[in-house]
Every structure is written in structure tokens, then in C-alpha cells.
Amino acid sequence: MVSMSAFPVLIGIGIDYAIQFHNRIDEEFAKGGSPVQAVIETVSHVSIPVMIALIITGMGFVSLLTSSVPMTRDFGLLCLIGLFLCYLSALFVGVTLLYIVEKRGRRAKMAGAPAAKDTLIGEIIGSVADFSIKRWHVVLVAALFLSLAGIYADTLVEVDTDFKNYVPQDLPPLVDFRHMSDIFGGIDTLDLVVQADDITDPDTLIWMEEFCAYLQRSRDAIRGYDSIARLVAQAAGGEIPQDRTRIRELIDAIPASSKEKLLDGHDTAIIKLNVGQTLTNLGAEGTDRLIKEIDKDVAWNPPPPDVSVRETGNAVVMTTVIGALTQGRTEMTLLGLFLIFAVLLVIYRDLIKALLPVLPMLVVIGWMGGVMYIGDLKYTPLTATLGALILGVGSEYAIIMMERFYEELGRIGEPMEALMVTSRRIGSALIASGLTTVSGFAALISSPFLITNNFGTVTVLAIVFALLTTFTVFVVLMYRMEIRRSAVDNAKYELIKALKLIAGGG
């Protein structure tokens, strides 16, 4: 289910790359020059920015490879391979086809300006950017406030690891299963694996029986238990014999159907703690607390020397996955943030250019935490990748706009005018790119599998928010930081100087 979700994602991103080349080559064709020169200008001005965007998107997916959840790692790896192929396709196949069409005269010759629709969208984007810069205090404060509120709300979002919630809820076997559970109830178990050189040792069996009896008395959630120690005690008339030979005789006499599920050879045994439907009623957090309390009981009432006890079973696996998704998604996001910033710093050797694409995406990550909470959505192995995905995919729009801004700034020399020209010329292309990416993710919404459906929903919103911040928060930060570049450079110089002094003094 998770790997299948990568293909609509790559369709959106692949078309996104193609649109960037298409938009620029249209501009060059409209100038009236030769098609060869138009291709050269397009490749020289677009291939590097899109490659940088590819690398940054890849860094977001690289962070997914650190996940302890295998399906998350597979998703990241598949997206990494697909990104590279999408770029090659847009650069070589897309540009070549556009060149052939233009050379053969199948395109309508343009007088010089882009299509009216593109002009209208560009003017709207320019107006939004102009308004944001004039009201920059309000824009930044509102974005920061909503982001901080969303980050807090994100800590309240639950994690769903029940695979039954991932599949279509009207699936006949699932409906029958839940119907039978409602009528007859269910029996959940927590399993304890006991390992020793010889499980048939009387001290080990006596400890198992006494410990289980203690758990049943002290823990309301424990309604009963099954163990090889209990079967031996029942076979012996109520008490476990002190003679090891006698114990083995009793074990050999126990029916295989009862014995095999509780004993593996003479060195491993399973204790099954019957908790009824407690795990279902407690939920993930309550189950995790119960597991930790039992671990404390084992530490307080330890087994004999050279005997190990550890918990296992579906409930323990569930809580482990929850931990991997909750803590792991934060780690993946932070790692993605660091990788993207580090790569941008290496590429540009400019602190402002390295920071600019990252900061708006942090805002989007905060907003999405609020959306998850308000929409009563839960984290799954797919939605847990959201932070890294936003950093990777969302940063692309900021990088492409930043590259064009600095190209125009070098030609014009005035930041505000360069920003307006940038917004008008590539605003429509960025909107088209964003909409194609949204369409790719939106295909996931039609999936009957809720895990895929929810992932499509939240990712569509994330891309929309990424576009919104690109034309508002990002342009404000880019403009304000550029007009204060000297102050930023001086601060960077003083920081480096201070670090050198500290290092020299140490």
C-alpha cells in the first residue's frame, strides 16, 4: 500500500519538472530567435535550478531511509529513484520534443508575450507578492503564530497502527470479524517469553506460577493466564514438584495441542496473559503504559539467575511501531531539515540562499500539524513521512523562484522590481507545477484504502500550503533578507570570527 503511493507522487513531480523547462523554452521561443539558441538558453538557465530542486527533494526522501519502519524506507527509496528518472525525462525527452515541434513549425508563432491566462495568473501572483511585502509584519506574525499553534497541536495527534483501519471498512471479511467480536467478545493477550538453560527447573516453574498469580491479583487488566508452569501444577494436583525428573514426566504426559503453544524444547516457554478486550479499550497509550508496568513488575520480582524474561506479541509490536512513527517522524523531519540546509549551503556558499527555502517549509510543517489535529486525522506509516515530504517537495518551488529572482536581480539590480518580474514570469509556471503535483497526490484520495486516502488528503493540503507560503512568506523573507544582506553578512563574519577565537583559546 505504501509503495504504490509513490507512483502518483512521481507523476506529479515529473510533470512539475517538465513544466519548468516548458515555461522557459516558451519564453525563449517567443523572443523570435532560433530554436537551437532557445534550447541552449533554456537548458543553461533551468537545468541547474531544477537539478538543485531535485537534490533538495532527494534529501527529504533520504531522511526517510533512517526510519525503523520498513515500508517507510521502501517508499523513500522508490521516490529517490523515481526523482532522478523524472529529471532525465524532463531534460532530454521533454526539451527535445519541444525543439522538434518548434523546428517543424507546428507551433503557433507568438508575437512576444505569453498567453493571456499566464499573464493574468502572473499579475495575480505579483499582486499577492506586493501585498505581502507591504504588510510583511502581519504576514510573518500570522504565519509564525499559526505554525507554533500547529506544532503544539501536532503533539496531540494520535498514531494508528491497527492494520484493520487501513483497509476498506466495508470489506466483507472485516465486517464479519467486527460483528463476531461485538457478539462474542475477544481475547487479547500479552506474551512473556521466558528463556533459561532448562525451563523444567523447579525454581523457574515456581517463579513463573507465582509471578503470574501476582499479576492477576495486582493488575485489573490481567484476567487470567496460561503457562507450562500452570499445566504442570494442575497435572501434579495443585503444586509444582521439586523433582526435575517428575516435572519432565508430567510435561511429557501433557497433550501436544496444549503443550506446544506454551513450550519450545526445554529452554523457552511462553506465558500468555489474558487481558480480554482491555487492549482494545485502553488504546495505544494505555497499552503502552500496561506493558511498561509489567516490565517494572518483572524488575521488582525478578526470575531466578540465568533466566531472562521479555514481553512480546502483537501489542508490544504495536507500541514499538507507534514509538517508531512518533519519535521517528520527528527525527526524519529534523534530519531532512539539516540535510537540505547543509546541501544548499555547500551549493550556494551563501547563508541567505541556504536559509530561504527551508524557513517557509517549517511554517508549512507547523500548519499541517494543526490540520491533522483539526481534521481528526491519525499518523500512519505513510502520513508519518509528511514532514520530510514537505521539506523535499515544497522547497522546490522556493528554490526555482529564488533562482529566477537572483537572475533578474543581476539583470535589473533593484530587488523589488526583480521580485515583481520574477512573480509575473514564473508565477503561472509554479502554479501549474503545483497543480500537477496536487493532481498526482489527489489520485491517492480515490483509493479505497484509508491509509492511502488520508495520505493523499494531507499531502494535497501540504502542497497547497507550500505554494501559498512561496508567494507570501517566502517572498517577504527573500526581499527583507536581500535588502539587509550587508547586515547578515556582517553578522556571519562576526560569528565566524568569534568561533575562531573560541577555538584558538581552547
N, C-alpha and C positions, 0 to 999 in steps of 0.2 A: 504493500500500500504506500509506503513512504517513497520507495524508489520510483514508482510510477508517477509520483507528483513532480518529479524533476523535469519530465518532458514538456508539459505546458509552460513551465518556468523558462526552459531554454528556448522555446518557440518565441516567447515574448522578448527575451533578451536578444536573441538572434535578429529578429526584425528591428529591434531597437538599434543595434549596431548598423544595420543596413540603412536605416533612415538617416543616420548621421552622415554617412557617405553620400546618400542620395540628395540630401538637402544642400550640401556644399557643392556637389557637382552641378546641381541645377543653377546655383548662383554663378558658377564659372561659365556654364553654357550660355546663360543669359547675357554675359558680357560681350558675346559675339566673337570670341577667339576660336582658335582651332580646338577640336575635340581632344587632341593629344595634350595640348597645353592645359586644358581644363582638367584632364585626368591627373596630370603632374601636380597641378596646384592643389587638387583635392587630396591626393594621397599625402603630399608634403604637409598639409595643414590639419588633416583629420586623422590620419593613421596613428600618429603618436598620441594625441589626446585619447582616442578610443582604446589604444593599447594600454595607456595608463589606467583608464577606467576598467579595462579587463583585469589588470593586475590587482587593482584595489578590490574589485568584486571577488576575485580569486582569493584574496587574503581573508575576506569574510567567510568564504567557504572552507578555507584551510583551517580556520578555528573550529569548524565542526568535526574535523578529524580527531580532535582531542577528546571528544565525547566518549563516555564509557558505554553508551547505548549503541550497539552495532548498526541498527537501522539508520541512526543519525549520521554515523560515519559513512555509510554507503551513499546516503543522499548527498553529502558533501563531496565525496569523490566523483560521483556521477556528474554533478554540476560543474566541477572543476574541468573535467574532460570536455564536457559539452561547451563550456565557455570558449575554450581555445578553438574548437571547431567552428563555432559561430563566428568568431572574429575572422578566421581564414576564409570562411564562406562569404562574409560581407565584403572583405577587402579584395579578394580575387574574382569571385563569381559575380557579385553584385556590381562592382565597378566596371568589370569587363562587359557585362550585358548592357549597362547604361551607355558605355562608349560605343558599342556596336549599333545600338538603336539610334544614337545621335549621328553617327557617321553615315548611316544608310538613309538618313533624312526622314525617319519615321516619326520624329518628334515634331510637334508644332513649334515653330520658331517664335520666341518671345522677344518683345521689344526691349526688355531690360529689367522690369520689375517682377517680383514673384506674384503668384496668384493672389486674387483678391482675398480669398479665405485666409491665406497665410498672412497677408498684410493686416487683416483685421485682428487675427489672433496675436500677431506681433505687437500691434498697437495696444491691445488689452494688457498683454504682459508688461509692456513698457509703462503703462499707466499704473499697474499694480506695483511695479518696482519703484516708480517715482513716489507714489503714496507711502510706501513702506519706508523709504529713506527720509521723507519729510516727517513722518510720525515714528521715527525709529525708537524713541523711548517706549512708546506704547507697545510697539511690535515686540521688542525684546522682553519687556516685563511680562506681557501676556504669555509669550511663548515659554519663558522660564517658569512662571507660576504654574501653568498647565503641565509642564514637564515634571516639575517636582511633585505635584499632586498625583500625577500618573505613576511616578516611581514608587511613591508610598502605596498607592492602590495596588500596584503590581505585587507587593508582598502579601496581599490578601487573596490573590488568585489561587485557586486550588489546582491540584495536579490530578489528572485522571489516568490511571494505569490499568483499568479494567477493560480487557480486550472486548468484552461483550458490548461496551459502549461505543466501540469503533465501527461496528458493522451495522448494516441497515436494521433499524429497530422493528420493522415488520417482517423480518426473516422468519419463516415458519418454525424452524427448529428453536430459534431464540424465544419466540412467543410461547411455544410449548414448554420450554425449560422454565421460564419465569412463571408460567401458570402452575406447573407442578411444584415449584418452590413455594408459591403462595399457599397451595393446598396442604402439602406435606411438610413444609419447612425444609431446612437444610442443616447440614452438619459441617461446620468449618473446623479445621484442625491446625494446631501449631505443632510442628515436629521438632523433637530434640534428638540429635544424633549423638549417641554415646559410643566412644571408641576406647578400647583397652586391649592389653595383650590377651586377656581371657575374660570375656564377658560373664562366663559362668562362675567366676569367683564369688563366693557368698557375700563378701563385703560390698562388692559392686552392685549385686542384685538387691541387697538390703537397702543400700543408699537410693537406688532407683525407686524402690517402692515407697520408702519414707519421704523422699523428695516430692514425688507425685502426690502423695496424700497431703503433704504440707501445702502444695499449690492449690489443691482442691478446697482445702479449708480456708486459706487466706485470700484467694483470688475469686471474686464473684464470677468473673468471666470463665473460669475453668469449671466445667460441669462434670467432667469425668476424664478418664484416661485409659489408654491401652498400652501395655508393655510386656516384654517377655518375663519381667520380674513378677508381674501380677499373675500371668498364666502359671508360672512355677509355683507361686504361693497357693493359688487355687487348686492346682494338682496335688500339692502336698498337704492339703487340708487347712490352709489359712496362714501358715508360716513358711518362710523360706528356709530350707535345711542348711545346716552349717557344713555339710559334707559335699564336696565338689563332685564326687562321683555320682552321688544320689541326684544332684541337680541335673547332671547330664542325662541321667536315665529318665528323669521327668521331662526334660526338653525333647528327648527322642520320642517319647510317648505322645507328645502334643501333635495333633493333626497338622499336616503340612500347610493346609489352607490358612490356618490361624498363625502358624509359626513363621512362615516365610515373609510375611509383611512386617514382622517385628524384629527379625534376627537375620543377620547375614554372616554365616560362618560362626566362628567363636570370638570374633574381635570387634564386631559392630552390631549395635542394636538401635532401634528406633522407639522413642516414646511419643505416642500420639496423644496430644492434649485436646480433648473435645471442648470446643468453645461455642457449639451450637451455631446460631447466626450472629454471634457477637461481633465478628469481624466486619460483617456487612453493616451492622448497626453502628459500630464505632466509627467507621470511615477510616481513611488513610492515616490521619493524625492519631486517632485513638488507638488504632492497631500498632502504630509505631511506639506509642507510649507503653502499651502492654508488653510488646517484645522487649523493650528496654527494662521494664520492671522484672520480667522473668530472668533476664541476664543478671540483674542485681541479686535476685534470689539465688542464682547459681553461685555467684561470688560470695554471698553470705553463708550459704550452706554448701560448701564445695564437695565434689566427689572424692573418693579415695585417691591416693597418689597414683600417678601414671594413668589416670583416667581423664579423658577430655570430653567436654560437652559443648555442643554448639547448636544454635537454632537453625532450622531450615524450613522449607515448604513454600507454598505459593504466597503466603502472607509476608514472609521475610523477603522473598524476591520482589514483591510489590513495593515494600518500603524502601528496598535498595534502589529500585528504578526511580521511585519518587525522589530520593536523595540525589540521584544522578541527574534528573531533569531539573530540579530546583537549583541546587548548587551548581550543577554542570552548565546550565544555560547562562548563569551569571558569569562563570569563568570563561565560557565561549565568547560572550559579548565583550568582556574586558580584553581577552586575547585578540579578538578581531580588531578592537579599537587600537590596541598597541601596534599590531602588525600594519594596519593601514597607515597610522601616523608615521611609523618608522620608515615604511616604504616611500611614502610621499616626501619625507624629509631627505631620504637618500636621493630620490629622483630630482627634486627641485632645489635642494640645499637652501631652502627658504622657509623660515618658521611660519610666516603668514600663510604661504601656499600649502604647507603641511597641515595647519590647523583648520583652515577654512572649510574643506569638505567634510571634516569629522564633526565639528560642533553642531551643525544643523541636524545631523543624524542622531546625535544624543538627545536632541529635543524630540525627534520622532519616536525614539525608543521609549521615552517617558510618556508621550501621548498614547502609544499603543498599550502600555500598562494600564492606563485609565480605561481605554476601550475594552480591554479584556475583562476588567472588573465590572464596568457598567453593563456590558453585554452578557455577563454571567457565563463567560467562556472559560474553559479549563485548559491548562497546559497538557499537551500530549508530546510524544516523541517528535512530531512534526512542528507544532507551534513553539516548542522549546528552541527551535532554530531561528526564531523570528528576529532576535536582536542581532545576531551575526548576519542574517539575510538583509536586514535594513541597512546595516553598515556597508555591506558589499554592493547591493543593488542601488540603494539610494544615493550613495556617494558618487555614482556615475554621472548623474545629472549635474551635480555641483562641479565636478571636475571638467566636464565638457563646457559648461558655462564659464567657468573660471579661465580655461584655456582661451576661449574666444574673447573674453574680456581683456586679457592681457595682450592678445594680438591686436585688438582695436586700440587699446591704450598706447601701445607702442607706435601706432599709426597716427592717432589723434592727439594724444598727450594729455587730455583732460579727463579725469576719472568719471565724472557724471555723464558727460557726453558719450564716452566709451561704453558705459553701462547701458545707456539708452539704445545705442546702436546694437549692442550685443543682444539685448532683450528683443528688439524688433526683428533681428535677422535669424536668430536661432530659437526664439520663443515657440514658434509653431512647430519646429522640429522636435523640441523637447516635449511639448505637449503630445505630439503624435507618438513619440517614442514611449512616453509614459502610458499612453492609452493602449498601445500594443502590448506592453508588459502587463498592464492591468488585464487585458483580454486573455493573455496566456494564463495568468493566475485565476481569472474568473472562470475559466473552463473547469477548474477544480471544484467550483461551487456546485456544479451539476452532479457531482459524484454522489452516489447513494451512501457511501461510507462517510460517517460523520467526522472521522479523523481527517479525511481529505477535504471534506466540505468546509469545516471550520478553518483549516489552514488556508484555503483559498479566500475565505471571507476576510480574515485578519490581514492577509498579505495584500489583498486589493486595497484595503484601507491604508496600509502602511505605505504603499507606492503613491497613493493619492496624497497622503500627508508629506511624503518626501518631495513631491512636485510642489506642493504648497509652500513648504519651507524653502525650497530652492529659489522661488520668486519673491519671497518675503524676508525671512530670517537670513538666508544666505546672502542676498544682495545687500542687505543692511550691513552685515558683518564684513563683507568684501569691500564695500565702499568706505566704511568707517575705518577699517584697519589699513586700507591703502592710503587714505589721506593722512594717516598718522604713522606711516611706515617709518619715518625717521625716529619717532619715539620708540617704536617697537624694536627697531634695530639697535638703538642705544641701550635699551633695557636688556636685550640679548647679549650685547657686548659686555655690559657691566656684570651680568650673571656669569658669563664665561670667565671674566677676569677674576670674580670672587671665587669661583670654583678652583681656578688655577692657584690662587693664593692659599686656599684651604689645603689643596693637595700638596703645595710646596711646603706649607707649615707643618703638615703631618709627616 
